Amino acid sequence: MHPLQVFFSFNSVQGIIEPIYPAGQEAMRRGVLGGLLRWITWGRHGKTGEFIQTVGGRLYINITNVLQNTLGRKILTTAMTGIDPASAMAIEELIEEDELELNSGVGPFF
């Protein structure tokens, strides 16, 4: 059985309810999100394909590692309240139900 993975819709951050065209998806994956991923993990996270998934023309960001780290969890749950309150509530439920294991990673993103 695979461990629980938590994904967040990048479209909700952008306020976009329509699917993103393939060229836009690739630009986000390689440019903005890929660059952000390399910056915050100092290149240690691996392939951006593991971090960013596309389903139905919408981008989803894997936030599992962030939520498994104490500092990352605090930062993300605080930020999510202002970004997407419904997602923030769902994440809080996962945390309260102890569905995600906490680890003591070097930093909040790896």
Residue frames relative to the residue before (quaternion, step in Angstrom):
aa qw qx qy qz dx dy dz
M 1.0000 0.0000 0.0000 0.0000 0.00 0.00 0.00
H 0.4074 -0.7148 0.5186 0.2328 3.57 -0.94 0.88
P 0.5088 -0.6404 0.4683 0.3341 3.60 -1.03 0.69
L 0.6444 -0.5334 0.3962 0.3785 3.53 -1.24 0.52
Q 0.0863 -0.7657 0.6363 0.0366 3.58 -0.96 0.90
V 0.1900 -0.7805 0.5881 0.0940 3.59 -0.97 0.84
F 0.0791 -0.7937 0.6032 0.0004 3.55 -0.80 1.10
F 0.1918 -0.7627 0.6101 0.0963 3.55 -1.19 0.71
S 0.4546 -0.7052 0.4784 0.2592 3.56 -0.93 0.90
F 0.3611 -0.7304 0.5429 0.2036 3.56 -0.66 1.15
N 0.5717 0.5995 -0.3793 0.4121 3.60 1.12 -0.60
S 0.6534 0.5148 -0.3343 0.4430 3.62 0.97 -0.72
V 0.5909 0.5501 -0.3640 0.4645 3.60 1.14 -0.59
Q 0.7233 0.4348 -0.2271 0.4860 3.55 0.98 -0.91
G 0.4172 -0.7086 0.4707 0.3199 3.60 1.20 -0.32
I 0.4782 0.6530 -0.4329 0.3968 3.57 1.22 0.54
I 0.1695 -0.7958 0.5719 0.1044 3.58 -0.72 1.03
E 0.6191 0.5299 -0.3375 0.4711 3.58 1.24 -0.34
P 0.5903 -0.5531 0.4349 0.3956 3.60 -1.18 0.44
I 0.4117 -0.6789 0.5503 0.2586 3.56 -1.19 0.59
Y 0.5100 -0.6502 0.4675 0.3139 3.59 -0.90 0.91
P 0.6594 -0.5456 0.3425 0.3875 3.61 -1.10 0.64
A 0.6449 0.5111 -0.3357 0.4584 3.61 0.95 -0.78
G 0.6546 0.5029 -0.3045 0.4751 3.59 1.03 -0.76
Q 0.6164 0.5414 -0.3363 0.4624 3.57 1.07 -0.75
E 0.6808 0.4878 -0.2897 0.4633 3.55 0.89 -0.96
A 0.6260 0.5309 -0.3364 0.4616 3.58 1.03 -0.77
M 0.6663 0.4850 -0.3048 0.4773 3.58 0.95 -0.83
R 0.6650 0.5209 -0.3081 0.4377 3.57 0.91 -0.92
R 0.7570 0.3808 -0.2098 0.4878 3.59 0.85 -0.94
G 0.7417 0.4314 -0.2213 0.4635 3.54 0.99 -0.82
V 0.8321 0.2561 -0.1344 0.4733 3.52 -0.14 -1.32
L 0.7639 0.3720 -0.2237 0.4775 3.59 0.55 -1.10
G 0.6453 0.5203 -0.3242 0.4558 3.58 0.99 -0.78
G 0.6594 0.4977 -0.2955 0.4798 3.57 1.00 -0.85
L 0.6366 0.5181 -0.3187 0.4741 3.57 1.01 -0.82
L 0.6444 0.5263 -0.3175 0.4550 3.56 0.96 -0.88
R 0.6731 0.4850 -0.3047 0.4678 3.58 0.87 -0.92
W 0.6592 0.5241 -0.3121 0.4398 3.57 0.99 -0.82
I 0.7503 0.4144 -0.2448 0.4531 3.60 0.73 -0.99
T 0.7440 0.3596 -0.2289 0.5145 3.61 1.16 -0.38
W 0.3691 -0.7436 0.4716 0.2973 3.58 1.29 0.01
G 0.6986 -0.5029 0.2577 0.4389 3.57 1.04 0.85
R 0.5495 0.6571 -0.3783 0.3510 3.61 1.23 0.11
H 0.5444 0.6663 -0.3955 0.3213 3.62 1.17 -0.27
G 0.5311 -0.6026 0.4438 0.3972 3.59 0.98 -0.65
K 0.7814 -0.3142 0.2408 0.4823 3.53 -1.18 -0.54
T 0.5145 -0.6419 0.4629 0.3300 3.57 -1.04 0.73
G 0.5430 0.6247 -0.4006 0.3930 3.60 1.17 -0.36
E 0.6441 0.5015 -0.3203 0.4807 3.57 1.16 -0.53
F 0.6950 0.4825 -0.2448 0.4736 3.55 1.16 -0.66
I 0.7825 0.2047 -0.0842 0.5819 3.57 1.05 -0.81
Q 0.0507 -0.7904 0.6105 -0.0053 3.56 -0.81 1.06
T 0.2428 -0.7478 0.5984 0.1542 3.55 -1.19 0.59
V 0.0607 0.7678 -0.6342 0.0680 3.55 -0.89 1.00
G 0.8526 -0.0047 -0.0226 0.5220 3.56 -0.71 1.07
G 0.6848 -0.4981 0.2841 0.4497 3.57 1.05 0.70
R 0.6361 0.4891 -0.3320 0.4960 3.55 1.26 0.24
L 0.3825 -0.7331 0.5219 0.2093 3.57 -1.05 0.82
Y 0.0864 -0.7785 0.6211 0.0268 3.54 -1.02 0.90
I 0.2438 -0.7721 0.5776 0.1040 3.55 -0.93 0.99
N 0.3741 -0.7215 0.5419 0.2142 3.57 -0.85 1.02
I 0.0749 -0.8255 0.5595 -0.0054 3.58 -0.46 1.22
T 0.2980 0.7982 -0.4816 0.2055 3.58 1.28 0.25
N 0.6906 0.4858 -0.2949 0.4473 3.60 0.75 -1.02
V 0.6317 0.5314 -0.3340 0.4550 3.57 1.01 -0.78
L 0.7015 0.4747 -0.2685 0.4587 3.58 0.93 -0.91
Q 0.6512 0.5175 -0.3222 0.4520 3.59 1.16 -0.41
N 0.6571 0.4610 -0.3002 0.5153 3.56 1.29 -0.13
T 0.5578 -0.6506 0.4001 0.3246 3.59 -0.83 0.97
L 0.6992 0.4509 -0.2729 0.4830 3.60 0.80 -0.97
G 0.6522 0.5172 -0.3106 0.4591 3.58 0.90 -0.90
R 0.6304 0.5428 -0.3222 0.4518 3.57 1.01 -0.84
K 0.6642 0.5025 -0.3073 0.4604 3.60 0.91 -0.91
I 0.6722 0.4978 -0.2963 0.4609 3.57 0.88 -0.96
L 0.7092 0.4736 -0.2765 0.4430 3.57 0.77 -1.01
T 0.6721 0.4888 -0.3232 0.4527 3.61 0.85 -0.82
T 0.6270 0.5196 -0.3356 0.4736 3.58 1.07 -0.65
A 0.6852 0.4833 -0.2811 0.4668 3.57 0.90 -0.94
M 0.6499 0.5509 -0.3217 0.4130 3.59 0.95 -0.86
T 0.5707 0.6028 -0.3832 0.4051 3.58 1.08 -0.63
G 0.7278 0.4084 -0.2344 0.4986 3.59 1.02 -0.78
I 0.6624 0.5159 -0.3031 0.4508 3.60 1.15 -0.57
D 0.7864 -0.1180 0.1514 0.5871 3.56 0.74 -1.11
P 0.2766 -0.8164 0.4827 0.1545 3.60 0.06 1.29
A 0.6349 0.5302 -0.3443 0.4441 3.63 0.99 -0.71
S 0.6582 0.4832 -0.3056 0.4899 3.59 0.97 -0.80
A 0.6119 0.5527 -0.3446 0.4488 3.57 1.04 -0.75
M 0.6519 0.5087 -0.3117 0.4681 3.59 1.00 -0.83
A 0.6454 0.5162 -0.3189 0.4641 3.60 0.99 -0.82
I 0.6491 0.5078 -0.3113 0.4733 3.58 0.98 -0.83
E 0.6290 0.5299 -0.3305 0.4630 3.59 0.97 -0.82
E 0.6377 0.5202 -0.3302 0.4622 3.61 1.00 -0.77
L 0.6335 0.5243 -0.3297 0.4638 3.59 0.98 -0.83
I 0.6637 0.5032 -0.2982 0.4663 3.56 0.96 -0.90
E 0.6713 0.5023 -0.2981 0.4563 3.59 0.91 -0.91
E 0.6928 0.4586 -0.2707 0.4862 3.58 1.05 -0.75
D 0.3947 -0.7515 0.4467 0.2827 3.57 1.33 0.01
E 0.2607 0.7952 -0.4999 0.2231 3.57 1.08 0.80
L 0.7407 0.3574 -0.2016 0.5320 3.59 1.16 -0.55
E 0.3827 -0.7143 0.5379 0.2323 3.54 -0.88 0.95
L 0.3459 -0.6979 0.5835 0.2297 3.54 -1.09 0.74
N 0.0558 -0.7757 0.6262 0.0549 3.56 -1.03 0.74
S 0.4234 -0.6962 0.5174 0.2614 3.54 -1.22 0.27
G 0.0003 0.8342 -0.5495 0.0470 3.55 0.64 1.15
V 0.6660 -0.5046 0.3748 0.4017 3.53 -1.29 0.36
G 0.8020 0.0148 0.0252 0.5966 3.56 1.00 -0.80
P 0.6986 -0.5097 0.3025 0.4008 3.59 -1.22 0.21
F 0.7596 0.4063 -0.2096 0.4626 3.63 1.12 -0.41
F 0.7793 0.2272 -0.1620 0.5612 3.62 1.18 0.16
